[in-house]
Amino acid sequence: MQDPKPSNLSNVRPANILAIAECFSVDEVEALTGIKRSTIYEEIKTGQLAMRKCRGRSVILRDDLRAWVVALPLSNLAATWKD
């Protein structure tokens, strides 16, 4: 099974820059998490994920992204996983 591909990879900075970046575009969040843009925007709309604006540019802070991912519910597989 192939990994999901971001819809607009040309807008994503190189991996070495993403590793030290303090904020990300929605395209970069999609590339980093594999979660679709539409889901990311829905999470922003409902207030689950914080997005900030500066002169027309939308960014998601690294700390906000991490907090959002950590707060996601565990999957049923995680609850029933056996070694």
Backbone hydrogen bonds, N-H to C=O, Kabsch-Sander energy under -0.5 kcal/mol:
donor,donor_aa,acceptor,acceptor_aa,energy
9,L,6,P,-0.5
11,N,8,N,-1.7
12,V,9,L,-1.7
17,I,14,P,-1.0
18,L,14,P,-2.2
19,A,15,A,-1.9
20,I,17,I,-1.2
21,A,17,I,-1.3
24,F,60,I,-2.3
29,V,25,S,-2.3
30,E,26,V,-2.4
31,A,27,D,-2.2
32,L,28,E,-2.6
33,T,29,V,-2.5
34,G,30,E,-2.6
40,I,36,K,-2.2
41,Y,37,R,-3.0
42,E,38,S,-1.9
43,E,39,T,-2.3
44,I,40,I,-2.0
45,K,41,Y,-2.8
46,T,42,E,-2.1
47,G,44,I,-1.3
48,Q,43,E,-1.9
49,L,43,E,-1.5
52,R,59,V,-3.2
54,C,57,R,-2.3
57,R,54,C,-2.0
59,V,52,R,-2.9
60,I,24,F,-2.5
62,R,22,E,-2.8
65,L,61,L,-2.6
66,R,62,R,-2.6
67,A,63,D,-2.3
68,W,64,D,-2.2
69,V,65,L,-2.5
70,V,66,R,-2.6
71,A,67,A,-1.6
72,L,68,W,-0.7
72,L,69,V,-1.0
79,A,75,S,-1.3
80,T,76,N,-1.3
81,W,77,L,-0.9
